[in-house]
């Protein structure tokens, strides 16, 4: 979790590239719902706090 937003499209494209596959995305085949998020992100503050508390000399 980087705390930075990433779009679903970018996430899937990166995964396809990483796996070196020939899958082609058919973007726009289905309508996008207004209530579906187009990107996700998280808050890693608690994780970083725990890591720093466990290993205070590591960065």
C-alpha positions, 0 to 999 in steps of 0.5 A, spaced: 500 500 500 503 506 497 497 511 499 497 513 492 491 512 487 491 507 482 486 506 477 483 499 475 485 499 468 493 501 470 493 495 475 490 490 470 495 493 465 501 492 469 499 485 471 498 483 464 505 486 462 508 483 468 505 476 466 508 477 459 501 475 456 497 477 450 491 478 453 487 484 450 483 489 454 476 490 451 475 497 454 468 500 454 465 493 452 460 494 458 457 501 461 461 504 467 456 504 473 456 511 476 457 508 483 463 504 481 470 507 483 475 508 478 481 508 482 483 505 489 488 507 494 489 506 502 492 509 508 499 506 510 500 510 516 499 505 521 503 500 517 509 505 517 508 506 524 508 499 526 514 498 522 518 504 525 516 501 532 519 494 531 525 496 527 526 504 529 533 504 526 531 501 519 528 506 513 
